[in-house]
Amino acid sequence: MAFKASNRSDIPMFRALDILRQANEKAAQGEEIMRLEAGLPCFGPPPQVLEYARDLLKNDPRQTYTEALGMSLLRDRIAVYIRDQYGVDLDYSRIALTVGSSSGLALAFLSAFDAGDKVAIFSPTYPPYRNILNTLSLQVVEIQSTPETDYQPTLELLEACEEDLDGLVICSPSNPTGTMIADDELEKICKWCDEKGVRIVSDQAYHGITYEQPAQTVVKFTDNAIALNTFSKYFAMTGFRLGWMVLPEELKDRVKKLSESFFVSPPTLSQHMAYKVFDHTDVLDGYVAHYKKNLDILKTELPKAGFDKISNAKGAFYIYADVAHLTDDTEEFCSRMLSEAKVSTTPGVDFDVARGHSTIRICYADETKDIEEACRRLQQWQK
Ligand SMILES: Cc1ncc(COP(=O)(O)O)c(C=O)c1O
């Protein structure tokens, strides 16, 4: 008897995982690999938050479910944070806690769009947008951004799009490029989307990790967008799987019902920790200063290794390099870099199906000494 497997789950594998596997294998054989491929902070939550979690578990080991949208206390705390960060006043009822922002993405797409709706993404992009949209039978309209627009959407690119869009996904600072949308451009995009009835899903996963100007939120310019945030990046609570979304009024109940059915509630211990982590942003800002130092090193040292076409990174912990002058097959290139230079980076093909064969992503969320050593090795390798 042949059993059916769904077509909807037949999504592409992350080819980056192949490099990850190769790097793991080499590390297991005792090779000292400089790991610039994974998108993880090298830090954990502030020690005070971990201490708080230990005490909590001692006193209340049960950690039962919370409300589907999360603890009111935490939602209220997030509303205060949003007011402090962006000067935007929100009722806490518009805030929903999620299981990482990954589940927020699924909830956003499910609550806002129907099968067949057209949603634009700008490549290079975080691959799960494309995968989740496809899985939900939405039509993905992939628009190519360029270094001239800092690999970000612009009003001009949107106006040139001939499709009748229902939605638009944006991400600033971006994974994989680290580039940002300027505030005035974001305002124009929000206005255009409001006029056209295009629902924006703004992935704000890297807000807080910015080096020049703070990132702006869509919520400042429109009440119709969905904004997604996470405790995984700036807050360094990656494995604790907690994120939040800011919802338009008309989607609040829908997201609540979906959350109840899909997830019951977000992780309880993580919610307690998240409540506490807002008291320790001084520690988190220290992490950001660390990333900034690493970025400065890369900006100086990468060109000396021949990687001189690099993205105008101003946030997150990624830099995107155009290596078309060195290869037209970055999967092979990254594999060779790993074997010969012992530095692992990510080929661009996951982020940009059409042009990623000539780009790579470099993650600099690691120890500074490793970033320096990686640069030395790459310079030697490209001599
Ligand atoms: C742009 C972007 N959005 C969302 C996520 C998902 O993060 P999480 O589910 O841990 O919140 C990531 C993770 O790397 C990311 O880079």
Ligand as a Chemical Component Dictionary entry (heavy atoms), coordinates in Angstrom:
data_LIG
# 
_chem_comp.id                   LIG 
_chem_comp.type                 NON-POLYMER 
_chem_comp.pdbx_formal_charge   0 
_chem_comp.three_letter_code    LIG 
# 
loop_
_chem_comp_atom.comp_id 
_chem_comp_atom.atom_id 
_chem_comp_atom.alt_atom_id 
_chem_comp_atom.type_symbol 
_chem_comp_atom.charge 
_chem_comp_atom.model_Cartn_x 
_chem_comp_atom.model_Cartn_y 
_chem_comp_atom.model_Cartn_z 
_chem_comp_atom.pdbx_ordinal 
LIG C1 C1 C 0 15.108 37.277 9.714  1  
LIG C2 C2 C 0 14.736 36.208 10.687 2  
LIG N1 N1 N 0 13.460 36.101 11.075 3  
LIG C3 C3 C 0 13.072 35.162 11.931 4  
LIG C4 C4 C 0 13.969 34.257 12.456 5  
LIG C5 C5 C 0 13.446 33.181 13.373 6  
LIG O1 O1 O 0 13.891 33.325 14.650 7  
LIG P1 P1 P 0 13.129 32.732 15.935 8  
LIG O2 O2 O 0 12.120 31.748 15.493 9  
LIG O3 O3 O 0 14.212 32.147 16.754 10 
LIG O4 O4 O 0 12.493 33.923 16.568 11 
LIG C6 C6 C 0 15.308 34.315 12.091 12 
LIG C7 C7 C 0 16.295 33.339 12.599 13 
LIG O5 O5 O 0 17.418 33.266 12.210 14 
LIG C8 C8 C 0 15.699 35.329 11.182 15 
LIG O6 O6 O 0 16.974 35.451 10.781 16 
# 
loop_
_chem_comp_bond.comp_id 
_chem_comp_bond.atom_id_1 
_chem_comp_bond.atom_id_2 
_chem_comp_bond.value_order 
_chem_comp_bond.pdbx_ordinal 
LIG C1 C2 SING 1  
LIG C2 N1 SING 2  
LIG C2 C8 DOUB 3  
LIG N1 C3 DOUB 4  
LIG C3 C4 SING 5  
LIG C4 C5 SING 6  
LIG C4 C6 DOUB 7  
LIG C5 O1 SING 8  
LIG O1 P1 SING 9  
LIG P1 O2 DOUB 10 
LIG P1 O3 SING 11 
LIG P1 O4 SING 12 
LIG C6 C7 SING 13 
LIG C6 C8 SING 14 
LIG C7 O5 DOUB 15 
LIG C8 O6 SING 16 
# 
